[in-house]
């Protein structure tokens, strides 16, 4: 279905449009090479996980389900179990919008086009499943890129689903969801993050890496295996400051105020957003808590080693004194 034939959710306002009129979704890079809906930016996924954003509209989640597309119509079999996905969760209305315009989701005759699955048909029935929560986000081996690692979202608590057998099912579900769509109001800090991620930079580079850089400093640098993820290794090469800054802010959070005055818009936006949160998103909170625990264990280990060294020195001194007698 052409984009002009689909009512676009109000929350898509502010997203860049391509020449055909399609909104450029949050995970798609947009840079000097143009817009390619077949690409997914892992740096963009990192920003999405850090700020708890929808993988389509780039706006935050509230107290609502996180939706993923699967080929399993028996969705209730998931129950409370956790499942892993390399796709970023999305809002319900955003998932149903994709069911209108994305060829893979909207057509049962669609073929996959990546190098590893080219020509394979999508499942005859698709299930859009709403999960209660994100459990964690970490690096994992890519099924499509041998030897590469990508970000993986672990979700749990399958609570509701749309089982789509044909285009009419998708249209009906989407029309109903549009009428029930709640207004999504962003505070000034959320709006700033959205504005940065939703468009190219003034220099024409993809904003995904810019926003990811700010996210790394407020805790995304602690995401397990993040330095091994496709496209993210560049942030950790040589004397890169990202992890050191994140660790420094973890130890002295009051310094966030200084970053809020940064000339770097993404760093300033990240620090102000972080300082304004009464509760952090699950993924970011877990990364920080795990790193804090790791540092505590490391400090305890160092203290034990220092005490052992001191005891050894004292024993050596005592042995010398005894020998002189």
Helices and strands as residue ranges (DSSP letters): G 3-5, G 10-12, E 30-31, E 34-35, H 42-51, E 66-70, G 75-78, E 82-85, H 92-101, H 103-106, E 126-141, E 149-164, H 167-180, H 188-197, H 207-217, G 220-222, G 226-228, G 233-236, H 242-251, G 253-255, H 256-259, H 265-276, H 282-324
